[in-house]
Amino acid sequence: MTLSGDNEVAIQFPFFNVFKDGRVELLWSDLFPKTSPSHDLITGVRSKDVIISTEPQVSTRIFLPELKTPDQKFPLLLYVHGGGFVMFSAFDAPYHLLCSKIAAEANVIVVSVEYGLFPARPLPACYEDSWKALQWVASHADGGGSEPWLNDHADFGEVFVGGDSAGGNISHTLAFRVGSIGLPGVRLVGIIMAHPFFGGTEDDEMWLYMCTDNRGLDDPRMNPGLEELAMLGCERVLIFVAEKDYLNVVGRNYYEKLKKSGWKGSVEIVENENEGHCFFLRDFNCEKSLELTQKVVSFLKQASC
């Protein structure tokens, strides 16, 4: 039934409807339960929430592996959650469990970003918030930052950025910024993108609608060109694509373009056979999820040149 007046839907997108009066109605939200920071008595991983900015509000959940010595240093992974730029949270149970698992198995500090979501904060808020979080991490490189866990235990010569879906896209933009304008005190070793969003599907129009400063279909955040890819400020890239995911093709396109761009790093692509988009968030213990996690752990543990 089509409604009249202000309640008539003007535009339908996969994740939300836009009414004629400009209101936006999300079709999915709060799909996952929230969970509090904790101390995992089995793995020894501790977590806590830290607000890094109040205007706009940006916060992180930090995961610290069990300390073997009081001054132990760990590599650091900045993790950016997915959700189509409109949903999910760093505090959702699946993301908490994922980051805690990676912290324990890879022996890395994980800083999981809680960034602004559309429609409350249209794009480019997610990109700016995540960059602010990475800059905040870097502010601890000289040991004088505001967070003791990072001052005392982060190795800023071994920093990684990663994310799934929309978070994979955001991770790319962070590596591009590091390569183009730098990040003093930090060596960005690699980025991990699990089933990343990029342009080239029916979602393009949705991204353009959400992003208030978009530059059209060739916007480098959505559709990076060879010049942007050549400037990635990291040494290694790991890309996951899922066989049954409609974003499979854009992940593969990114891989092929990166190899042709002249970028001097190494890139690897892994296909999750017979799986759909971000399947690992639904069951961490299935065989394919365990394989994906172990690949991430190996990538983080790999000795860099």
C-alpha positions as CSV (number, residue, x, y, z in Angstrom):
1,M,0.0,0.0,0.0
2,T,1.4,3.4,-1.0
3,L,0.9,6.1,1.6
4,S,0.2,9.8,0.7
5,G,1.7,13.0,2.0
6,D,4.7,13.0,4.3
7,N,4.5,9.3,4.9
8,E,5.1,8.4,1.2
9,V,8.4,6.7,0.5
10,A,10.3,8.7,-2.0
11,I,13.4,6.5,-2.3
12,Q,14.0,2.9,-1.2
13,F,17.6,1.7,-0.5
14,P,18.7,-1.7,0.8
15,F,19.3,-0.4,4.4
16,F,16.8,2.5,4.7
17,N,13.8,4.3,3.2
18,V,13.7,8.0,2.5
19,F,10.3,9.7,2.9
20,K,9.1,12.6,0.8
21,D,9.5,14.9,3.8
22,G,13.2,13.9,4.1
23,R,12.8,11.6,7.0
24,V,15.0,8.4,7.0
25,E,13.7,5.1,8.3
26,L,16.3,2.4,9.0
27,L,15.2,-1.1,8.0
28,W,17.6,-2.8,10.3
29,S,19.2,-1.7,13.6
30,D,20.3,-3.2,16.9
31,L,20.6,-6.7,15.3
32,F,23.2,-7.7,17.9
33,P,23.1,-7.4,21.7
34,K,25.6,-5.0,23.3
35,T,28.2,-6.2,25.7
36,S,30.3,-4.5,28.3
37,P,34.1,-4.4,28.5
38,S,35.4,-7.2,30.6
39,H,38.3,-9.3,31.8
40,D,38.4,-12.7,30.1
41,L,39.6,-15.0,32.8
42,I,40.4,-17.8,30.3
43,T,42.6,-15.8,27.8
44,G,43.6,-13.0,30.2
45,V,42.4,-10.3,27.7
46,R,41.2,-7.1,29.4
47,S,39.0,-4.5,27.7
48,K,37.8,-1.0,28.5
49,D,36.0,1.8,26.8
50,V,37.7,5.2,26.2
51,I,36.1,8.4,24.9
52,I,38.6,10.1,22.6
53,S,36.4,13.0,21.4
54,T,33.2,14.7,22.7
55,E,32.5,17.0,19.7
56,P,31.7,14.9,17.8
57,Q,31.7,11.9,20.2
58,V,34.1,9.2,19.2
59,S,35.0,6.3,21.4
60,T,37.0,3.1,21.3
61,R,37.0,-0.2,23.0
62,I,40.6,-1.3,23.7
63,F,41.6,-4.9,24.2
64,L,44.9,-5.7,26.0
65,P,46.4,-9.2,25.9
66,E,47.6,-10.9,29.1
67,L,50.9,-9.4,30.2
68,K,53.8,-11.7,30.7
69,T,56.0,-8.9,31.9
70,P,55.1,-5.5,33.3
71,D,56.7,-3.6,30.3
72,Q,55.6,-6.0,27.5
73,K,55.0,-4.4,24.1
74,F,52.5,-5.6,21.5
75,P,51.7,-4.8,17.9
76,L,48.4,-2.8,17.6
77,L,45.4,-3.3,15.3
78,L,42.9,-0.5,14.8
79,Y,39.6,-2.3,14.0
80,V,36.7,-0.6,12.1
81,H,33.4,-2.5,12.3
82,G,31.1,-3.0,9.3
83,G,27.3,-2.4,8.9
84,G,26.8,-0.5,5.7
85,F,27.7,2.9,7.4
86,V,24.2,2.8,9.1
87,M,24.3,0.1,11.8
88,F,26.3,-2.0,14.2
89,S,28.7,-0.9,16.9
90,A,32.1,-1.7,18.4
91,F,30.2,-2.6,21.5
92,D,28.1,-5.3,19.8
93,A,28.7,-8.8,21.1
94,P,30.1,-10.3,17.8
95,Y,32.6,-7.5,17.4
96,H,33.6,-7.6,21.1
97,L,34.2,-11.4,20.7
98,L,36.0,-11.0,17.4
99,C,38.4,-8.3,18.8
100,S,39.0,-10.2,22.0
101,K,39.8,-13.4,20.1
102,I,42.2,-11.6,17.8
103,A,43.9,-9.9,20.8
104,A,44.4,-13.3,22.5
105,E,45.5,-15.4,19.5
106,A,47.6,-12.8,17.7
107,N,49.0,-11.2,20.9
108,V,48.1,-7.7,19.7
109,I,46.4,-4.7,21.3
110,V,43.1,-4.1,19.4
111,V,41.5,-0.6,19.4
112,S,38.0,-1.0,18.1
113,V,36.4,2.3,16.8
114,E,32.9,3.5,17.6
115,Y,32.2,5.9,14.8
116,G,29.2,8.0,13.7
117,L,26.5,6.4,11.7
118,F,24.1,7.6,9.0
119,P,21.5,9.2,9.3
120,A,22.4,10.8,12.6
121,R,25.8,11.7,11.2
122,P,26.0,11.4,7.4
123,L,29.2,10.4,5.6
124,P,32.0,11.5,5.7
125,A,31.6,11.3,9.5
126,C,32.7,7.6,9.6
127,Y,35.9,8.4,7.7
128,E,36.7,11.4,9.8
129,D,35.9,9.7,13.1
130,S,38.1,6.7,12.2
131,W,41.0,9.0,11.1
132,K,40.6,10.8,14.4
133,A,40.9,7.5,16.2
134,L,44.0,6.6,14.3
135,Q,45.5,10.0,15.1
136,W,44.6,9.5,18.7
137,V,46.4,6.1,18.7
138,A,49.5,7.9,17.1
139,S,49.4,10.5,19.8
140,H,50.8,7.9,22.2
141,A,53.9,7.1,20.1
142,D,56.2,9.2,22.3
143,G,54.7,7.7,25.5
144,G,52.9,10.9,26.5
145,G,49.3,10.1,25.4
146,S,46.2,10.0,27.5
147,E,45.8,6.2,27.6
148,P,48.3,4.2,29.8
149,W,47.7,0.9,28.0
150,L,48.9,2.4,24.8
151,N,51.7,4.4,26.3
152,D,53.1,1.4,28.2
153,H,52.3,-1.5,25.9
154,A,51.8,-0.5,22.2
155,D,54.6,-1.0,19.7
156,F,54.1,1.8,17.2
157,G,56.5,0.3,14.8
158,E,54.0,-2.5,14.3
159,V,50.6,-1.0,13.6
160,F,47.8,-2.5,11.5
161,V,44.3,-1.3,10.4
162,G,41.5,-3.6,9.5
163,G,37.8,-3.9,9.2
164,D,34.9,-5.8,7.6
165,S,32.4,-4.6,4.9
166,A,32.1,-0.8,5.3
167,G,34.9,-1.0,7.8
168,G,37.1,-2.5,5.2
169,N,36.4,0.4,2.9
170,I,37.2,2.9,5.8
171,S,40.4,1.0,6.4
172,H,41.5,1.6,2.9
173,T,40.9,5.3,3.3
174,L,43.0,5.4,6.4
175,A,45.9,3.7,4.6
176,F,45.6,6.2,1.8
177,R,45.7,9.1,4.3
178,V,48.8,7.7,6.0
179,G,50.5,7.4,2.6
180,S,49.4,10.9,1.4
181,I,49.9,13.0,4.5
182,G,51.7,10.8,6.9
183,L,51.2,9.7,10.5
184,P,54.2,10.8,12.6
185,G,55.6,8.2,15.0
186,V,53.7,5.3,13.5
187,R,54.7,2.6,11.0
188,L,51.6,1.2,9.3
189,V,52.6,-2.3,8.5
190,G,49.4,-3.6,6.9
191,I,45.7,-3.4,6.3
192,I,43.1,-6.2,6.5
193,M,39.8,-5.9,4.5
194,A,37.2,-8.6,5.0
195,H,34.5,-8.5,2.3
196,P,35.0,-4.8,1.8
197,F,32.5,-2.4,0.2
198,F,33.6,-0.5,-2.8
199,G,31.8,1.0,-5.8
200,G,30.6,-1.1,-8.7
201,T,27.3,-2.6,-7.4
202,E,23.7,-1.4,-6.9
203,D,24.8,0.1,-3.5
204,D,26.6,2.9,-5.3
205,E,23.5,5.2,-5.3
206,M,23.0,4.5,-1.6
207,W,26.5,5.5,-0.7
208,L,26.2,8.7,-2.8
209,Y,23.0,9.6,-1.0
210,M,24.6,9.0,2.5
211,C,27.8,11.0,1.6
212,T,27.1,14.8,1.7
213,D,30.4,15.7,0.0
214,N,30.5,12.9,-2.6
215,R,32.3,13.5,-5.8
216,G,30.1,11.2,-7.9
217,L,30.8,7.6,-9.0
218,D,34.5,8.2,-9.3
219,D,34.8,9.4,-5.6
220,P,38.1,7.8,-4.5
221,R,36.6,6.7,-1.2
222,M,34.1,4.5,-3.1
223,N,36.1,3.9,-6.3
224,P,39.8,4.4,-5.7
225,G,41.8,4.9,-8.9
226,L,45.3,3.6,-9.6
227,E,46.9,6.9,-8.4
228,E,45.2,6.6,-5.0
229,L,46.0,3.0,-4.7
230,A,49.7,3.6,-5.4
231,M,49.8,5.9,-2.4
232,L,48.7,3.4,0.2
233,G,50.9,4.0,3.3
234,C,51.4,0.4,4.3
235,E,53.5,-2.5,3.3
236,R,51.1,-5.4,3.1
237,V,47.4,-5.9,2.3
238,L,45.2,-8.9,3.0
239,I,41.8,-9.1,1.3
240,F,39.0,-11.6,2.0
241,V,36.2,-12.1,-0.4
242,A,33.2,-14.5,0.1
243,E,32.2,-16.7,-2.8
244,K,28.4,-16.1,-2.4
245,D,28.8,-12.4,-1.5
246,Y,27.6,-9.8,-4.1
247,L,30.7,-7.7,-3.0
248,N,33.0,-10.5,-4.2
249,V,33.6,-8.8,-7.5
250,V,34.5,-5.4,-6.0
251,G,37.0,-7.0,-3.7
252,R,38.6,-8.8,-6.6
253,N,38.6,-5.6,-8.6
254,Y,40.4,-3.8,-5.8
255,Y,43.0,-6.5,-5.7
256,E,43.6,-6.4,-9.4
257,K,43.8,-2.6,-9.5
258,L,46.2,-2.5,-6.5
259,K,48.6,-4.9,-8.3
260,K,48.5,-2.7,-11.4
261,S,48.9,0.6,-9.5
262,G,52.6,0.6,-9.0
263,W,52.2,0.3,-5.2
264,K,55.4,-1.3,-3.8
265,G,53.8,-3.5,-1.2
266,S,52.6,-7.1,-1.2
267,V,48.9,-8.0,-1.5
268,E,47.1,-11.3,-1.0
269,I,43.5,-12.3,-1.6
270,V,41.6,-15.2,0.0
271,E,38.2,-16.5,-1.1
272,N,35.9,-17.9,1.6
273,E,34.3,-20.7,-0.4
274,N,30.5,-21.4,-0.2
275,E,30.1,-18.5,2.3
276,G,28.2,-15.2,2.2
277,H,28.9,-11.7,3.4
278,C,30.6,-11.5,6.8
279,F,29.5,-15.0,7.7
280,F,32.0,-15.1,10.5
281,L,30.1,-12.7,12.7
282,R,27.3,-15.3,13.0
283,D,29.4,-18.3,14.1
284,F,33.0,-17.8,15.2
285,N,33.5,-21.6,15.7
286,C,32.5,-22.9,12.3
287,E,35.4,-24.3,10.2
288,K,35.5,-21.4,7.7
289,S,35.4,-18.8,10.5
290,L,38.3,-20.5,12.2
291,E,40.2,-20.5,9.0
292,L,39.6,-16.8,8.4
293,T,40.6,-15.9,11.9
294,Q,43.8,-17.9,11.8
295,K,44.7,-16.2,8.5
296,V,44.2,-12.9,10.2
297,V,46.3,-14.0,13.1
298,S,49.1,-15.2,10.8
299,F,49.1,-11.9,8.9
300,L,49.4,-10.0,12.2
301,K,52.2,-12.2,13.4
302,Q,54.2,-12.3,10.2
303,A,57.6,-10.7,10.7
304,S,57.7,-7.5,8.6
305,C,60.7,-6.7,6.5
